[in-house]
Amino acid sequence: MYLHLGQNVMVRSQDLIGIFDLDNTTWSFRTRRFLEREEREGRIFSVGDDLPRSFVLADGGDKTPLVYLTPLSPAALAARAERNSFE
């Protein structure tokens, strides 16, 4: 199954590592440092033009994480993941 992140972007459920709230997680220095490193290395993808509310961490193969910034709330993404929705 797939998790729809918005704007025709989907991630395979089996590749999903986590769904994180940007407001809560970016308070941590480690999270900010991780996101900065991923951006420098070109592994952050923005889903849509709206202000991102969450980020999704997925396995990109070869133990390389991919980060998707999405305007959807973590609760909405978690609900979609739980019911395997394509909305």
C-alpha positions in Angstrom: 0.0 0.0 0.0 1.0 3.6 -0.3 0.6 6.7 1.8 -0.5 9.8 -0.1 1.4 12.9 1.0 -0.4 15.3 -1.3 0.3 16.8 -4.7 0.5 13.3 -6.4 3.3 12.2 -4.1 3.1 8.8 -2.5 5.4 6.7 -0.3 5.2 3.0 0.0 3.9 2.0 3.4 6.8 -0.4 3.9 9.3 2.4 3.3 7.7 4.7 5.9 9.9 5.3 8.9 8.0 8.1 10.7 5.7 11.0 10.6 6.8 14.1 12.5 5.3 17.4 13.5 7.6 20.2 12.4 6.5 22.6 15.1 7.3 20.2 17.9 10.4 18.5 16.5 12.4 21.4 15.2 12.9 22.7 18.8 15.5 19.9 19.1 19.0 20.9 18.0 19.5 17.3 16.7 16.4 17.4 14.5 17.4 20.8 13.1 20.9 19.5 12.4 19.5 16.3 10.7 17.2 18.3 8.5 20.0 20.8 7.5 22.2 17.9 6.6 19.5 16.2 4.5 18.8 19.4 2.7 22.5 19.9 1.9 22.7 16.4 0.5 19.6 16.9 -1.6 17.3 14.4 0.2 14.5 16.8 1.2 11.5 17.1 -1.1 8.8 19.6 -0.7 5.2 18.5 -1.4 3.3 21.5 -2.5 3.9 25.2 -2.1 2.1 25.7 1.2 3.8 26.1 4.6 4.9 22.6 5.7 3.3 21.3 8.9 5.0 17.9 9.1 7.8 15.9 7.6 7.8 12.2 6.6 10.9 10.1 6.9 11.1 7.3 4.4 13.7 4.7 3.4 15.3 5.7 0.1 17.2 2.5 -0.3 20.9 1.8 0.6 20.0 3.0 4.1 19.5 6.5 2.7 16.6 8.4 4.3 14.3 10.6 2.2 12.5 13.5 3.9 9.2 14.8 2.5 7.9 18.2 3.8 4.1 18.3 3.5 1.4 20.8 4.4 -0.7 18.0 5.8 -0.9 17.6 9.6 0.8 14.6 11.3 -2.7 13.5 12.5 -4.1 13.5 9.0 -1.1 11.6 7.7 -1.3 9.1 10.5 -5.0 8.5 9.9 -4.3 7.9 6.2 -1.5 5.5 7.1 -3.8 3.6 9.5 -6.6 3.1 7.1 -4.4 2.9 3.9 -6.3 5.8 2.3 -5.7 7.3 -1.1 -7.5 10.6 -0.4 
